[in-house]
Amino acid sequence: MSHEVKHTVQDMLRNAATVYEKKNLEYGNTYKRTGAVIQEMFGEDPPLLETAEDYNRFAILAMIAGKLTRYATNFNHTGHEDSLIDISVYAQMLRELDK
């Protein structure tokens, strides 16, 4: 007997909700705090985003900030290894874009 995978919109949305609920238990609502973290990092000198390259650099920096926020959420529970790995990759991507 073969196991048929359903790919209806309803099934995919139910699956997405399940993934969201699982990840939200692990990360909390970090996506609601990341903007404040980024804003605080820049303080009184917000970034000037004029070119596609500027936006590319900012996007990677925002990803790093999100991962740091996730790590901080799990700090008292041995951190979050996946976020640390992602941060190291994003840091090298940002380094490449800075050159």
N, CA, C and O atoms as a printed pandas DataFrame, in Angstrom:
     atom_number atom_name residue_name chain_id  residue_number  x_coord  y_coord  z_coord
0              1         N          MET        A               1    0.839   -1.164    0.000
1              2        CA          MET        A               1    0.000    0.000    0.000
2              3         C          MET        A               1    0.898    1.246    0.000
3              4         O          MET        A               1    1.802    1.359    0.828
4              5         N          SER        A               2    0.649    2.172   -0.924
5              6        CA          SER        A               2    1.479    3.371   -0.985
6              7         C          SER        A               2    0.847    4.483   -0.156
7              8         O          SER        A               2   -0.374    4.581   -0.029
8              9         N          HIS        A               3    1.708    5.302    0.392
9             10        CA          HIS        A               3    1.258    6.446    1.191
10            11         C          HIS        A               3    1.187    7.660    0.272
11            12         O          HIS        A               3    2.204    8.130   -0.238
12            13         N          GLU        A               4   -0.017    8.154    0.071
13            14        CA          GLU        A               4   -0.207    9.291   -0.818
14            15         C          GLU        A               4   -0.074   10.593   -0.034
15            16         O          GLU        A               4   -0.713   10.773    1.003
16            17         N          VAL        A               5    0.759   11.493   -0.539
17            18        CA          VAL        A               5    0.935   12.796    0.080
18            19         C          VAL        A               5   -0.038   13.759   -0.571
19            20         O          VAL        A               5   -0.073   13.886   -1.795
20            21         N          LYS        A               6   -0.825   14.435    0.246
21            22        CA          LYS        A               6   -1.791   15.380   -0.283
22            23         C          LYS        A               6   -1.140   16.749   -0.431
23            24         O          LYS        A               6   -0.422   17.216    0.453
24            25         N          HIS        A               7   -1.404   17.368   -1.548
25            26        CA          HIS        A               7   -0.822   18.680   -1.818
26            27         C          HIS        A               7   -1.905   19.710   -2.115
27            28         O          HIS        A               7   -1.731   20.579   -2.970
28            29         N          THR        A               8   -3.015   19.606   -1.407
29            30        CA          THR        A               8   -4.043   20.620   -1.592
30            31         C          THR        A               8   -3.637   21.861   -0.809
31            32         O          THR        A               8   -2.814   21.780    0.103
32            33         N          VAL        A               9   -4.198   22.989   -1.155
33            34        CA          VAL        A               9   -3.902   24.232   -0.439
34            35         C          VAL        A               9   -4.212   24.069    1.044
35            36         O          VAL        A               9   -3.423   24.475    1.897
36            37         N          GLN        A              10   -5.348   23.481    1.345
37            38        CA          GLN        A              10   -5.737   23.294    2.741
38            39         C          GLN        A              10   -4.723   22.439    3.498
39            40         O          GLN        A              10   -4.358   22.762    4.628
40            41         N          ASP        A              11   -4.267   21.347    2.876
41            42        CA          ASP        A              11   -3.287   20.474    3.529
42            43         C          ASP        A              11   -1.966   21.189    3.745
43            44         O          ASP        A              11   -1.350   21.052    4.801
44            45         N          MET        A              12   -1.529   21.949    2.756
45            46        CA          MET        A              12   -0.262   22.670    2.889
46            47         C          MET        A              12   -0.358   23.753    3.963
47            48         O          MET        A              12    0.602   23.981    4.700
48            49         N          LEU        A              13   -1.513   24.422    4.055
49            50        CA          LEU        A              13   -1.697   25.432    5.098
50            51         C          LEU        A              13   -1.738   24.797    6.486
51            52         O          LEU        A              13   -1.193   25.356    7.439
52            53         N          ARG        A              14   -2.373   23.645    6.606
53            54        CA          ARG        A              14   -2.394   22.935    7.892
54            55         C          ARG        A              14   -0.971   22.541    8.293
55            56         O          ARG        A              14   -0.582   22.690    9.452
56            57         N          ASN        A              15   -0.208   22.042    7.334
57            58        CA          ASN        A              15    1.178   21.667    7.609
58            59         C          ASN        A              15    1.991   22.891    8.011
59            60         O          ASN        A              15    2.787   22.825    8.947
60            61         N          ALA        A              16    1.800   24.003    7.313
61            62        CA          ALA        A              16    2.524   25.236    7.647
62            63         C          ALA        A              16    2.186   25.693    9.058
63            64         O          ALA        A              16    3.066   26.149    9.788
64            65         N          ALA        A              17    0.916   25.578    9.453
65            66        CA          ALA        A              17    0.503   25.960   10.801
66            67         C          ALA        A              17    1.174   25.064   11.843
67            68         O          ALA        A              17    1.589   25.537   12.900
68            69         N          THR        A              18    1.277   23.778   11.542
69            70        CA          THR        A              18    1.935   22.842   12.451
70            71         C          THR        A              18    3.411   23.200   12.619
71            72         O          THR        A              18    3.926   23.195   13.737
72            73         N          VAL        A              19    4.085   23.506   11.524
73            74        CA          VAL        A              19    5.493   23.902   11.579
74            75         C          VAL        A              19    5.639   25.194   12.383
75            76         O          VAL        A              19    6.520   25.302   13.236
76            77         N          TYR        A              20    4.770   26.178   12.107
77            78        CA          TYR        A              20    4.813   27.443   12.841
78            79         C          TYR        A              20    4.663   27.208   14.345
79            80         O          TYR        A              20    5.432   27.756   15.135
80            81         N          GLU        A              21    3.691   26.408   14.741
81            82        CA          GLU        A              21    3.452   26.158   16.158
82            83         C          GLU        A              21    4.655   25.487   16.815
83            84         O          GLU        A              21    5.028   25.836   17.936
84            85         N          LYS        A              22    5.261   24.530   16.122
85            86        CA          LYS        A              22    6.437   23.839   16.668
86            87         C          LYS        A              22    7.606   24.799   16.826
87            88         O          LYS        A              22    8.247   24.838   17.876
88            89         N          LYS        A              23    7.881   25.572   15.780
89            90        CA          LYS        A              23    9.006   26.506   15.826
90            91         C          LYS        A              23    8.757   27.626   16.829
91            92         O          LYS        A              23    9.688   28.081   17.493
92            93         N          ASN        A              24    7.507   28.075   16.944
93            94        CA          ASN        A              24    7.197   29.146   17.872
94            95         C          ASN        A              24    7.419   28.699   19.315
95            96         O          ASN        A              24    7.787   29.515   20.161
96            97         N          LEU        A              25    7.204   27.430   19.607
97            98        CA          LEU        A              25    7.503   26.913   20.941
98            99         C          LEU        A              25    9.002   26.989   21.221
99           100         O          LEU        A              25    9.422   27.271   22.343
100          101         N          GLU        A              26    9.795   26.734   20.194
101          102        CA          GLU        A              26   11.256   26.738   20.347
102          103         C          GLU        A              26   11.819   28.152   20.363
103          104         O          GLU        A              26   12.667   28.471   21.197
104          105         N          TYR        A              27   11.358   29.002   19.450
105          106        CA          TYR        A              27   11.934   30.342   19.287
106          107         C          TYR        A              27   11.173   31.425   20.023
107          108         O          TYR        A              27   11.730   32.492   20.280
108          109         N          GLY        A              28    9.921   31.187   20.368
109          110        CA          GLY        A              28    9.094   32.264   20.883
110          111         C          GLY        A              28    8.768   33.228   19.757
111          112         O          GLY        A              28    8.928   32.896   18.582
112          113         N          ASN        A              29    8.324   34.391   20.103
113          114        CA          ASN        A              29    7.961   35.391   19.098
114          115         C          ASN        A              29    9.154   36.273   18.731
115          116         O          ASN        A              29    9.041   37.498   18.709
116          117         N          THR        A              30   10.282   35.655   18.447
117          118        CA          THR        A              30   11.484   36.439   18.140
118          119         C          THR        A              30   11.294   37.336   16.926
119          120         O          THR        A              30   11.918   38.394   16.833
120          121         N          TYR        A              31   10.449   36.929   16.008
121          122        CA          TYR        A              31   10.218   37.747   14.820
122          123         C          TYR        A              31    9.572   39.082   15.175
123          124         O          TYR        A              31    9.616   40.023   14.382
124          125         N          LYS        A              32    8.981   39.169   16.346
125          126        CA          LYS        A              32    8.371   40.422   16.794
126          127         C          LYS        A              32    9.363   41.315   17.538
127          128         O          LYS        A              32    9.066   42.479   17.806
128          129         N          ARG        A              33   10.545   40.776   17.875
129          130        CA          ARG        A              33   11.549   41.540   18.615
130          131         C          ARG        A              33   12.758   41.922   17.778
131          132         O          ARG        A              33   13.520   42.810   18.159
132          133         N          THR        A              34   12.941   41.260   16.644
133          134        CA          THR        A              34   14.147   41.467   15.847
134          135         C          THR        A              34   14.272   42.903   15.352
135          136         O          THR        A              34   15.380   43.436   15.299
136          137         N          GLY        A              35   13.167   43.535   14.990
137          138        CA          GLY        A              35   13.219   44.921   14.518
138          139         C          GLY        A              35   13.790   45.852   15.570
139          140         O          GLY        A              35   14.595   46.728   15.254
140          141         N          ALA        A              36   13.382   45.673   16.818
141          142        CA          ALA        A              36   13.907   46.508   17.904
142          143         C          ALA        A              36   15.396   46.260   18.116
143          144         O          ALA        A              36   16.150   47.184   18.422
144          145         N          VAL        A              37   15.815   45.004   17.952
145          146        CA          VAL        A              37   17.243   44.676   18.085
146          147         C          VAL        A              37   18.043   45.402   17.011
147          148         O          VAL        A              37   19.074   46.009   17.301
148          149         N          ILE        A              38   17.570   45.339   15.780
149          150        CA          ILE        A              38   18.268   46.005   14.673
150          151         C          ILE        A              38   18.281   47.510   14.888
151          152         O          ILE        A              38   19.309   48.158   14.693
152          153         N          GLN        A              39   17.153   48.065   15.286
153          154        CA          GLN        A              39   17.073   49.504   15.522
154          155         C          GLN        A              39   18.074   49.915   16.607
155          156         O          GLN        A              39   18.746   50.937   16.468
156          157         N          GLU        A              40   18.175   49.154   17.652
157          158        CA          GLU        A              40   19.113   49.463   18.739
158          159         C          GLU        A              40   20.564   49.341   18.271
159          160         O          GLU        A              40   21.419   50.115   18.702
160          161         N          MET        A              41   20.847   48.382   17.397
161          162        CA          MET        A              41   22.223   48.219   16.894
162          163         C          MET        A              41   22.702   49.477   16.179
163          164         O          MET        A              41   23.860   49.869   16.318
164          165         N          PHE        A              42   21.816   50.108   15.416
165          166        CA          PHE        A              42   22.204   51.291   14.653
166          167         C          PHE        A              42   22.092   52.576   15.458
167          168         O          PHE        A              42   22.755   53.563   15.139
168          169         N          GLY        A              43   21.274   52.578   16.484
169          170        CA          GLY        A              43   21.137   53.751   17.333
170          171         C          GLY        A              43   20.747   54.989   16.546
171          172         O          GLY        A              43   19.767   54.988   15.801
172          173         N          GLU        A              44   21.527   56.042   16.724
173          174        CA          GLU        A              44   21.240   57.340   16.096
174          175         C          GLU        A              44   21.714   57.420   14.654
175          176         O          GLU        A              44   21.535   58.454   14.011
176          177         N          ASP        A              45   22.307   56.369   14.132
177          178        CA          ASP        A              45   22.870   56.405   12.775
178          179         C          ASP        A              45   22.274   55.280   11.930
179          180         O          ASP        A              45   22.962   54.303   11.634
180          181         N          PRO        A              46   21.001   55.404   11.537
181          182        CA          PRO        A              46   20.361   54.327   10.758
182          183         C          PRO        A              46   21.032   54.156    9.406
183          184         O          PRO        A              46   21.601   55.105    8.866
184          185         N          PRO        A              47   20.967   52.954    8.861
185          186        CA          PRO        A              47   21.653   52.697    7.590
186          187         C          PRO        A              47   20.979   53.433    6.429
187          188         O          PRO        A              47   19.759   53.595    6.393
188          189         N          LEU        A              48   21.808   53.870    5.491
189          190        CA          LEU        A              48   21.305   54.434    4.247
190          191         C          LEU        A              48   21.263   53.310    3.231
191          192         O          LEU        A              48   22.300   52.781    2.831
192          193         N          LEU        A              49   20.067   52.951    2.818
193          194        CA          LEU        A              49   19.891   51.862    1.866
194          195         C          LEU        A              49   19.473   52.469    0.537
195          196         O          LEU        A              49   18.316   52.839    0.340
196          197         N          GLU        A              50   20.441   52.563   -0.373
197          198        CA          GLU        A              50   20.177   53.201   -1.653
198          199         C          GLU        A              50   20.326   52.249   -2.831
199          200         O          GLU        A              50   19.588   52.346   -3.811
200          201         N          THR        A              51   21.262   51.347   -2.737
201          202        CA          THR        A              51   21.548   50.457   -3.861
202          203         C          THR        A              51   21.108   49.031   -3.539
203          204         O          THR        A              51   20.832   48.698   -2.386
204          205         N          ALA        A              52   21.049   48.205   -4.562
205          206        CA          ALA        A              52   20.739   46.788   -4.351
206          207         C          ALA        A              52   21.778   46.161   -3.431
207          208         O          ALA        A              52   21.441   45.311   -2.608
208          209         N          GLU        A              53   23.015   46.563   -3.560
209          210        CA          GLU        A              53   24.086   46.039   -2.706
210          211         C          GLU        A              53   23.848   46.421   -1.240
211          212         O          GLU        A              53   24.054   45.607   -0.340
212          213         N          ASP        A              54   23.415   47.662   -1.012
213          214        CA          ASP        A              54   23.093   48.081    0.356
214          215         C          ASP        A              54   22.004   47.190    0.943
215          216         O          ASP        A              54   22.101   46.745    2.087
216          217         N          TYR        A              55   20.979   46.938    0.156
217          218        CA          TYR        A              55   19.877   46.098    0.625
218          219         C          TYR        A              55   20.329   44.660    0.842
219          220         O          TYR        A              55   19.874   44.010    1.783
220          221         N          ASN        A              56   21.209   44.157   -0.002
221          222        CA          ASN        A              56   21.748   42.802    0.192
222          223         C          ASN        A              56   22.477   42.711    1.518
223          224         O          ASN        A              56   22.266   41.765    2.277
224          225         N          ARG        A              57   23.329   43.680    1.808
225          226        CA          ARG        A              57   24.083   43.681    3.064
226          227         C          ARG        A              57   23.140   43.775    4.257
227          228         O          ARG        A              57   23.306   43.065    5.248
228          229         N          PHE        A              58   22.146   44.662    4.151
229          230        CA          PHE        A              58   21.198   44.826    5.253
230          231         C          PHE        A              58   20.393   43.548    5.482
231          232         O          PHE        A              58   20.144   43.161    6.624
232          233         N          ALA        A              59   19.990   42.901    4.400
233          234        CA          ALA        A              59   19.214   41.662    4.529
234          235         C          ALA        A              59   19.995   40.595    5.291
235          236         O          ALA        A              59   19.437   39.910    6.149
236          237         N          ILE        A              60   21.271   40.453    4.982
237          238        CA          ILE        A              60   22.101   39.465    5.689
238          239         C          ILE        A              60   22.250   39.868    7.154
239          240         O          ILE        A              60   22.160   39.022    8.044
240          241         N          LEU        A              61   22.479   41.159    7.408
241          242        CA          LEU        A              61   22.597   41.627    8.788
242          243         C          LEU        A              61   21.301   41.359    9.561
243          244         O          LEU        A              61   21.348   40.972   10.728
244          245         N          ALA        A              62   20.162   41.559    8.926
245          246        CA          ALA        A              62   18.870   41.284    9.570
246          247         C          ALA        A              62   18.733   39.793    9.887
247          248         O          ALA        A              62   18.192   39.428   10.931
248          249         N          MET        A              63   19.217   38.940    8.997
249          250        CA          MET        A              63   19.171   37.496    9.263
250          251         C          MET        A              63   20.015   37.151   10.480
251          252         O          MET        A              63   19.613   36.346   11.320
252          253         N          ILE        A              64   21.196   37.772   10.568
253          254        CA          ILE        A              64   22.065   37.537   11.728
254          255         C          ILE        A              64   21.369   37.997   13.003
255          256         O          ILE        A              64   21.397   37.296   14.014
256          257         N          ALA        A              65   20.746   39.173   12.958
257          258        CA          ALA        A              65   20.039   39.688   14.137
258          259         C          ALA        A              65   18.919   38.738   14.558
259          260         O          ALA        A              65   18.713   38.504   15.749
260          261         N          GLY        A              66   18.206   38.199   13.590
261          262        CA          GLY        A              66   17.147   37.242   13.903
262          263         C          GLY        A              66   17.691   35.993   14.569
263          264         O          GLY        A              66   17.107   35.484   15.526
264          265         N          LYS        A              67   18.802   35.506   14.064
265          266        CA          LYS        A              67   19.411   34.305   14.652
266          267         C          LYS        A              67   19.935   34.586   16.057
267          268         O          LYS        A              67   19.818   33.739   16.941
268          269         N          LEU        A              68   20.516   35.779   16.271
269          270        CA          LEU        A              68   20.977   36.145   17.609
270          271         C          LEU        A              68   19.805   36.218   18.590
271          272         O          LEU        A              68   19.923   35.803   19.743
272          273         N          THR        A              69   18.685   36.745   18.123
273          274        CA          THR        A              69   17.499   36.841   18.966
274          275         C          THR        A              69   16.993   35.442   19.323
275          276         O          THR        A              69   16.599   35.191   20.462
276          277         N          ARG        A              70   17.008   34.541   18.350
277          278        CA          ARG        A              70   16.604   33.155   18.634
278          279         C          ARG        A              70   17.547   32.507   19.642
279          280         O          ARG        A              70   17.107   31.812   20.558
280          281         N          TYR        A              71   18.849   32.741   19.467
281          282        CA          TYR        A              71   19.823   32.187   20.405
282          283         C          TYR        A              71   19.567   32.718   21.816
283          284         O          TYR        A              71   19.565   31.958   22.784
284          285         N          ALA        A              72   19.351   34.031   21.919
285          286        CA          ALA        A              72   19.117   34.645   23.229
286          287         C          ALA        A              72   17.876   34.062   23.893
287          288         O          ALA        A              72   17.857   33.870   25.108
288          289         N          THR        A              73   16.844   33.780   23.109
289          290        CA          THR        A              73   15.621   33.189   23.645
290          291         C          THR        A              73   15.903   31.840   24.284
291          292         O          THR        A              73   15.238   31.454   25.245
292          293         N          ASN        A              74   16.874   31.131   23.760
293          294        CA          ASN        A              74   17.215   29.788   24.257
294          295         C          ASN        A              74   18.481   29.782   25.113
295          296         O          ASN        A              74   19.019   28.716   25.412
296          297         N          PHE        A              75   18.955   30.950   25.503
297          298        CA          PHE        A              75   20.220   31.058   26.244
298          299         C          PHE        A              75   20.245   30.190   27.495
299          300         O          PHE        A              75   21.241   29.518   27.762
300          301         N          ASN        A              76   19.168   30.198   28.259
301          302        CA          ASN        A              76   19.119   29.428   29.509
302          303         C          ASN        A              76   18.830   27.945   29.294
303          304         O          ASN        A              76   18.744   27.179   30.254
304          305         N          HIS        A              77   18.683   27.549   28.048
305          306        CA          HIS        A              77   18.417   26.145   27.709
306          307         C          HIS        A              77   19.480   25.654   26.731
307          308         O          HIS        A              77   19.158   25.036   25.716
308          309         N          THR        A              78   20.722   25.925   27.032
309          310        CA          THR        A              78   21.899   25.519   26.245
310          311         C          THR        A              78   21.971   26.163   24.865
311          312         O          THR        A              78   22.585   25.595   23.962
312          313         N          GLY        A              79   21.373   27.312   24.681
313          314        CA          GLY        A              79   21.525   28.038   23.417
314          315         C          GLY        A              79   20.727   27.422   22.283
315          316         O          GLY        A              79   19.739   26.722   22.502
316          317         N          HIS        A              80   21.175   27.698   21.074
317          318        CA          HIS        A              80   20.499   27.179   19.886
318          319         C          HIS        A              80   21.558   26.965   18.806
319          320         O          HIS        A              80   21.920   27.898   18.089
320          321         N          GLU        A              81   22.045   25.743   18.699
321          322        CA          GLU        A              81   23.173   25.419   17.819
322          323         C          GLU        A              81   22.914   25.785   16.361
323          324         O          GLU        A              81   23.797   26.332   15.699
324          325         N          ASP        A              82   21.718   25.493   15.849
325          326        CA          ASP        A              82   21.425   25.824   14.446
326          327         C          ASP        A              82   21.598   27.306   14.170
327          328         O          ASP        A              82   22.099   27.690   13.114
328          329         N          SER        A              83   21.182   28.144   15.123
329          330        CA          SER        A              83   21.336   29.588   14.933
330          331         C          SER        A              83   22.809   29.975   14.897
331          332         O          SER        A              83   23.198   30.840   14.112
332          333         N          LEU        A              84   23.627   29.354   15.724
333          334        CA          LEU        A              84   25.066   29.660   15.706
334          335         C          LEU        A              84   25.699   29.269   14.375
335          336         O          LEU        A              84   26.531   30.002   13.842
336          337         N          ILE        A              85   25.311   28.133   13.848
337          338        CA          ILE        A              85   25.824   27.707   12.543
338          339         C          ILE        A              85   25.389   28.696   11.469
339          340         O          ILE        A              85   26.192   29.119   10.637
340          341         N          ASP        A              86   24.105   29.062   11.497
341          342        CA          ASP        A              86   23.597   30.023   10.510
342          343         C          ASP        A              86   24.323   31.359   10.616
343          344         O          ASP        A              86   24.665   31.962    9.600
344          345         N          ILE        A              87   24.560   31.828   11.852
345          346        CA          ILE        A              87   25.265   33.098   12.041
346          347         C          ILE        A              87   26.646   33.044   11.415
347          348         O          ILE        A              87   27.071   34.005   10.774
348          349         N          SER        A              88   27.354   31.935   11.590
349          350        CA          SER        A              88   28.707   31.839   11.027
350          351         C          SER        A              88   28.676   31.881    9.502
351          352         O          SER        A              88   29.548   32.483    8.875
352          353         N          VAL        A              89   27.675   31.243    8.909
353          354        CA          VAL        A              89   27.534   31.273    7.448
354          355         C          VAL        A              89   27.172   32.681    6.985
355          356         O          VAL        A              89   27.784   33.213    6.059
356          357         N          TYR        A              90   26.170   33.282    7.636
357          358        CA          TYR        A              90   25.756   34.634    7.245
358          359         C          TYR        A              90   26.885   35.643    7.416
359          360         O          TYR        A              90   27.012   36.571    6.618
360          361         N          ALA        A              91   27.702   35.470    8.446
361          362        CA          ALA        A              91   28.821   36.392    8.658
362          363         C          ALA        A              91   29.796   36.346    7.485
363          364         O          ALA        A              91   30.302   37.382    7.055
364          365         N          GLN        A              92   30.057   35.151    6.970
365          366        CA          GLN        A              92   30.967   35.050    5.824
366          367         C          GLN        A              92   30.314   35.579    4.543
367          368         O          GLN        A              92   30.992   36.137    3.680
368          369         N          MET        A              93   29.009   35.402    4.427
369          370        CA          MET        A              93   28.300   35.976    3.279
370          371         C          MET        A              93   28.374   37.500    3.329
371          372         O          MET        A              93   28.605   38.154    2.311
372          373         N          LEU        A              94   28.175   38.060    4.526
373          374        CA          LEU        A              94   28.266   39.510    4.694
374          375         C          LEU        A              94   29.697   39.989    4.414
375          376         O          LEU        A              94   29.905   41.033    3.796
376          377         N          ARG        A              95   30.645   39.229    4.865
377          378        CA          ARG        A              95   32.052   39.564    4.601
378          379         C          ARG        A              95   32.309   39.633    3.112
379          380         O          ARG        A              95   32.980   40.552    2.643
380          381         N          GLU        A              96   31.782   38.664    2.348
381          382        CA          GLU        A              96   31.935   38.673    0.906
382          383         C          GLU        A              96   31.290   39.909    0.298
383          384         O          GLU        A              96   31.882   40.550   -0.570
384          385         N          LEU        A              97   30.075   40.255    0.744
385          386        CA          LEU        A              97   29.371   41.418    0.196
386          387         C          LEU        A              97   30.080   42.729    0.547
387          388         O          LEU        A              97   29.996   43.698   -0.207
388          389         N          ASP        A              98   30.768   42.766    1.671
389          390        CA          ASP        A              98   31.486   43.976    2.085
390          391         C          ASP        A              98   32.705   44.272    1.216
391          392         O          ASP        A              98   33.163   45.413    1.166
392          393         N          LYS        A              99   33.223   43.284    0.549
393          394        CA          LYS        A              99   34.454   43.457   -0.244
394          395         C          LYS        A              99   34.172   44.160   -1.547
395          396         O          LYS        A              99   35.089   44.388   -2.336
